[in-house]
Amino acid sequence: MKTKTTAVLALLALVLAIPASAHELSIKAKSTEVKAGVPFEATVQSSHKFIVPEEVEDLSRVKAGIFEDGKFKESKITGNEKDLCIDFTVTPAKDGTMLLIATKDGETWCVTNEGGKSGARKKLEGQGLKVLSATKYDKYAKAILNASKDDKNFATVVGHPLEIIPVTNPADAKVGEYFDVKILLNGQPYTGPVWATYDGFVTLYENTYAYYTEAENGVAHVKITAPGLWGVRAMQAGLPGAEGDYDSRSLRSFLLFEVE
């Protein structure tokens, strides 16, 4: 009985650990100057530590580009093994504030009798494995660059299934004050955990954030505690799955902006 209980507890620990250990998707620009018609370079990063790149995501699953004039304009992406990131370039049509987008159509990760495996439930069962759970992880990131006080587009909604939208203009964000965001889950107000951190807060420890709060009816308040590049993060697990492929879907979203 003790052996059976230990095995069950070990399996439960594995199941719970998978969502927590997933890499986060984020965007980091190579400059802050935005000029019409001038190519602008940025990277898509994947890591457990905020804005510390750890791996190059599967390029076939990632899209990146600029959101401009009400639509997403996809860029060519290139894997950068040296810097452990994905490079892309956009050419804005206008000077001023710019919104960059990155998304990952996630893989399905299964807990099986032989440990964690990548692949759809039906596929792995066809290989003779016993699949205990199957979850698909989709990720979304937005970065607001060169925010200005007279810009009204900082609160643009791009339509991600889980999306963080500023209520406070990033150009008005100040250390010691609250930065408010609106969060939508499939277009409806999200209620749940929200994390925030800034570049340089921690480089040693994974999944460590500077601030925690909870959104109520789609609104969260994050206290800004330092200048620099900030990220606000939300996630939602346990969403409906697709029969034969995955049992549930998990969404992760990051909003990035500069605080002067």
C-alpha positions in Angstrom: 0.0 0.0 0.0 2.8 2.4 0.9 4.5 1.7 -2.5 1.3 2.4 -4.4 0.6 5.6 -2.4 4.2 6.8 -3.1 3.7 6.1 -6.8 0.5 8.0 -6.9 2.0 11.0 -5.1 5.0 11.1 -7.4 2.7 11.0 -10.5 0.5 13.8 -9.0 3.7 15.9 -8.4 4.6 15.4 -12.1 1.2 16.4 -13.3 1.2 19.6 -11.1 4.8 20.5 -12.1 4.3 20.5 -15.8 2.2 23.8 -16.0 4.5 25.6 -13.6 7.7 24.6 -15.4 6.6 25.7 -18.9 8.7 28.4 -20.6 7.2 31.9 -20.8 7.1 33.7 -24.1 8.2 37.4 -24.2 9.5 40.1 -26.5 12.6 42.2 -26.2 13.4 45.1 -28.5 17.0 45.9 -29.6 16.3 49.7 -29.4 13.6 52.1 -28.3 13.6 54.5 -31.3 10.7 54.0 -33.6 10.8 55.8 -37.0 8.5 55.4 -40.0 10.1 53.3 -42.7 13.2 52.4 -40.7 13.7 48.6 -39.9 13.3 47.8 -36.2 14.9 44.7 -34.7 13.5 42.6 -31.8 13.6 39.1 -30.4 11.2 36.5 -29.2 12.5 34.9 -26.0 11.5 31.7 -24.2 12.6 31.2 -20.6 11.8 30.4 -17.0 13.5 33.6 -15.8 12.1 37.0 -17.0 13.8 38.2 -20.1 16.7 35.8 -19.8 16.6 33.7 -23.0 17.0 29.9 -22.5 15.9 28.2 -25.7 14.9 28.8 -29.3 11.2 27.8 -29.7 10.0 25.7 -32.6 9.9 28.2 -35.5 7.0 26.4 -37.1 4.8 27.2 -34.1 5.8 30.9 -33.6 4.6 34.0 -35.2 5.9 37.5 -34.6 5.4 41.0 -36.1 3.8 44.4 -35.7 0.2 45.2 -35.0 -0.6 48.3 -37.0 -3.7 49.9 -38.5 -5.9 47.3 -36.8 -4.2 44.2 -38.1 -1.3 41.9 -37.4 1.5 42.1 -40.0 3.6 39.0 -39.7 7.4 39.2 -40.0 10.0 36.6 -41.1 11.5 34.9 -38.1 15.0 33.5 -37.7 16.3 31.1 -35.0 19.3 32.5 -33.2 21.0 29.6 -31.5 23.9 31.8 -30.3 21.7 34.1 -28.3 19.0 31.5 -27.6 16.2 33.5 -29.1 14.2 34.2 -32.3 15.1 37.3 -34.3 12.6 39.3 -36.3 12.5 42.8 -38.0 9.5 45.1 -38.5 9.2 48.3 -40.5 6.7 50.6 -38.9 4.6 52.9 -41.1 4.5 55.7 -38.5 6.8 57.3 -36.0 5.9 57.0 -32.3 4.4 54.2 -30.3 4.6 50.7 -31.7 3.0 47.4 -30.7 4.9 44.2 -31.3 3.2 40.7 -31.1 4.5 37.2 -30.6 2.4 34.0 -30.4 3.1 30.3 -30.0 0.6 27.7 -31.1 1.7 25.3 -28.4 2.5 21.6 -28.4 0.4 19.1 -26.6 2.2 17.7 -23.5 1.1 14.4 -22.1 1.7 12.6 -18.8 2.1 8.9 -19.6 3.1 5.7 -17.9 6.6 6.4 -19.3 6.8 10.0 -18.1 6.2 13.2 -19.9 5.8 13.0 -23.7 5.1 15.5 -26.5 2.3 14.6 -28.8 -1.5 14.3 -29.2 -3.3 11.8 -26.9 -4.5 9.6 -29.8 -1.0 9.5 -31.4 0.7 8.4 -28.1 -2.0 5.9 -27.3 -1.4 4.5 -30.8 2.2 3.9 -29.8 1.0 1.7 -26.9 1.4 4.4 -24.1 -1.1 4.9 -21.4 -1.9 8.7 -21.4 -3.1 10.0 -18.0 -3.5 13.6 -19.1 -2.9 15.7 -22.2 -2.6 19.5 -22.2 -2.0 22.0 -25.0 -0.1 25.2 -24.0 -0.6 28.3 -26.1 1.3 31.5 -25.4 0.9 35.2 -26.3 3.0 38.3 -25.8 2.7 42.0 -26.6 5.3 44.7 -26.2 4.5 48.4 -26.2 7.4 50.4 -27.4 8.1 54.1 -27.3 5.0 54.9 -25.4 3.9 58.6 -25.5 1.5 60.6 -23.4 -0.5 61.8 -26.4 -0.9 58.3 -27.9 -4.4 56.8 -27.6 -3.5 53.4 -29.1 -1.8 51.9 -26.1 -5.0 50.2 -25.1 -5.4 48.4 -28.5 -7.1 45.0 -28.3 -5.6 42.5 -30.7 -7.9 39.6 -30.0 -5.7 37.1 -28.2 -7.7 34.4 -26.3 -6.0 35.6 -23.1 -5.0 39.3 -23.5 -3.6 41.9 -21.1 -4.5 45.4 -22.1 -3.2 48.5 -20.3 -5.6 50.9 -18.6 -2.8 53.1 -17.5 -0.7 54.6 -20.4 2.8 53.1 -20.0 4.1 56.7 -20.7 2.4 57.7 -17.4 3.7 54.7 -15.4 5.8 55.9 -12.4 7.8 54.1 -9.7 5.7 53.9 -6.5 2.4 54.1 -8.3 -0.1 51.5 -9.6 -0.2 50.4 -13.2 -3.7 49.2 -14.1 -4.5 46.5 -16.7 -7.6 44.9 -18.1 -7.5 41.2 -18.8 -9.8 39.4 -21.2 -10.3 35.6 -21.4 -12.0 34.8 -24.7 -13.3 38.3 -24.8 -14.7 38.2 -21.2 -13.4 39.7 -18.0 -10.7 37.4 -16.4 -10.6 36.7 -12.7 -7.5 35.1 -11.4 -3.8 35.4 -10.5 -1.5 38.0 -12.1 2.3 38.3 -11.7 4.6 41.1 -12.6 8.3 41.7 -12.7 11.0 43.8 -14.2 14.3 43.2 -16.1 17.0 42.5 -13.5 14.8 41.7 -10.6 16.2 38.1 -10.5 18.6 36.2 -12.7 19.2 33.2 -10.5 15.8 31.7 -9.8 13.2 30.4 -12.1 9.5 31.5 -12.0 10.3 34.3 -9.5 8.3 37.5 -9.9 8.5 40.9 -8.2 4.8 41.4 -7.6 1.7 39.3 -7.3 -2.0 40.3 -7.3 -5.3 39.0 -8.5 -7.6 40.3 -11.2 -11.2 40.9 -10.2 -13.8 41.1 -13.1 -11.0 41.7 -15.6 -9.0 44.4 -13.7 -5.7 44.1 -11.9 -3.5 46.7 -10.2 0.3 46.3 -10.3 2.5 48.5 -8.1 5.6 49.7 -10.0 8.6 49.3 -7.8 11.5 50.0 -10.2 12.3 51.6 -13.5 13.0 49.5 -16.6 11.4 46.9 -18.7 8.3 45.4 -17.0 6.3 42.4 -17.8 2.7 41.6 -16.5 1.7 37.9 -16.8 -1.5 36.0 -16.5 -2.4 32.4 -17.2 -5.5 30.2 -17.4 -5.5 26.4 -17.2 -8.2 23.9 -17.5 -9.9 25.2 -20.6 -11.9 22.7 -22.8 -9.8 20.4 -24.9 -10.2 18.7 -28.3 -11.2 15.1 -28.4 -8.4 12.8 -29.3 -5.8 15.5 -29.2 -5.8 17.0 -25.7 -8.0 17.0 -22.6 -7.5 20.6 -21.7 -5.9 23.8 -22.9 -3.6 26.3 -21.0 -3.2 29.9 -22.0 -0.3 32.2 -21.0 0.0 35.9 -21.7 2.6 38.6 -21.2 2.4 42.4 -21.6 5.7 44.2 -21.8 6.4 47.9 -21.5 9.1 50.4 -20.3 8.9 52.4 -17.1 11.1 55.5 -17.0 
